[in-house]
Amino acid sequence: MGGHAAKVARDDIEKNLGETVITTKNALNYKYLEDSKDDLKDKMQKKLRKNNI
Protein backbone atom coordinates (compact mmCIF):
# COMPACT_ATOMS: atom_id res chain seq x y z
CA MET A 1 0.00 0.00 0.00
CA GLY A 2 2.87 2.37 0.71
CA GLY A 3 4.25 1.85 -2.77
CA HIS A 4 0.89 2.73 -4.28
CA ALA A 5 0.68 5.91 -2.18
CA ALA A 6 4.17 6.90 -3.34
CA LYS A 7 3.24 6.27 -6.98
CA VAL A 8 0.08 8.38 -6.69
CA ALA A 9 2.06 11.20 -5.04
CA ARG A 10 4.78 11.04 -7.71
CA ASP A 11 2.22 11.02 -10.53
CA ASP A 12 0.49 14.06 -9.01
CA ILE A 13 3.76 15.98 -8.65
CA GLU A 14 4.81 15.14 -12.20
CA LYS A 15 1.42 16.20 -13.54
CA ASN A 16 1.72 19.58 -11.77
CA LEU A 17 5.33 20.11 -12.84
CA GLY A 18 4.84 18.85 -16.36
CA GLU A 19 8.04 16.80 -16.18
CA THR A 20 9.39 13.65 -14.58
CA VAL A 21 10.99 13.77 -11.14
CA ILE A 22 13.01 10.58 -11.69
CA THR A 23 16.45 11.36 -13.11
CA THR A 24 19.91 9.82 -13.18
CA LYS A 25 20.99 12.51 -10.71
CA ASN A 26 18.74 11.14 -7.96
CA ALA A 27 19.11 7.42 -8.73
CA LEU A 28 20.45 5.18 -5.99
CA ASN A 29 24.04 4.04 -6.19
CA TYR A 30 23.51 0.29 -5.88
CA LYS A 31 27.25 -0.41 -5.70
CA TYR A 32 27.37 1.63 -2.49
CA LEU A 33 24.52 -0.43 -1.05
CA GLU A 34 26.26 -3.68 -1.97
CA ASP A 35 29.55 -2.46 -0.44
CA SER A 36 27.73 -1.66 2.80
CA LYS A 37 26.15 -5.12 2.79
CA ASP A 38 29.57 -6.74 2.35
CA ASP A 39 31.03 -4.61 5.16
CA LEU A 40 28.23 -5.69 7.50
CA LYS A 41 28.78 -9.34 6.58
CA ASP A 42 32.52 -9.02 7.32
CA LYS A 43 31.82 -7.39 10.69
CA MET A 44 29.40 -10.15 11.65
CA GLN A 45 31.89 -12.86 10.67
CA LYS A 46 34.63 -11.22 12.75
CA LYS A 47 32.30 -10.96 15.74
CA LEU A 48 31.34 -14.63 15.45
CA ARG A 49 35.02 -15.65 15.25
CA LYS A 50 35.81 -13.50 18.27
CA ASN A 51 33.07 -15.22 20.28
CA ASN A 52 34.17 -18.67 19.01
CA ILE A 53 30.82 -19.39 17.41
C-alpha positions as CSV (number, residue, x, y, z in Angstrom):
1,M,0.0,0.0,0.0
2,G,2.9,2.4,0.7
3,G,4.3,1.8,-2.8
4,H,0.9,2.7,-4.3
5,A,0.7,5.9,-2.2
6,A,4.2,6.9,-3.3
7,K,3.2,6.3,-7.0
8,V,0.1,8.4,-6.7
9,A,2.1,11.2,-5.0
10,R,4.8,11.0,-7.7
11,D,2.2,11.0,-10.5
12,D,0.5,14.1,-9.0
13,I,3.8,16.0,-8.6
14,E,4.8,15.1,-12.2
15,K,1.4,16.2,-13.5
16,N,1.7,19.6,-11.8
17,L,5.3,20.1,-12.8
18,G,4.8,18.9,-16.4
19,E,8.0,16.8,-16.2
20,T,9.4,13.6,-14.6
21,V,11.0,13.8,-11.1
22,I,13.0,10.6,-11.7
23,T,16.4,11.4,-13.1
24,T,19.9,9.8,-13.2
25,K,21.0,12.5,-10.7
26,N,18.7,11.1,-8.0
27,A,19.1,7.4,-8.7
28,L,20.4,5.2,-6.0
29,N,24.0,4.0,-6.2
30,Y,23.5,0.3,-5.9
31,K,27.2,-0.4,-5.7
32,Y,27.4,1.6,-2.5
33,L,24.5,-0.4,-1.0
34,E,26.3,-3.7,-2.0
35,D,29.5,-2.5,-0.4
36,S,27.7,-1.7,2.8
37,K,26.1,-5.1,2.8
38,D,29.6,-6.7,2.3
39,D,31.0,-4.6,5.2
40,L,28.2,-5.7,7.5
41,K,28.8,-9.3,6.6
42,D,32.5,-9.0,7.3
43,K,31.8,-7.4,10.7
44,M,29.4,-10.2,11.7
45,Q,31.9,-12.9,10.7
46,K,34.6,-11.2,12.8
47,K,32.3,-11.0,15.7
48,L,31.3,-14.6,15.4
49,R,35.0,-15.6,15.3
50,K,35.8,-13.5,18.3
51,N,33.1,-15.2,20.3
52,N,34.2,-18.7,19.0
53,I,30.8,-19.4,17.4
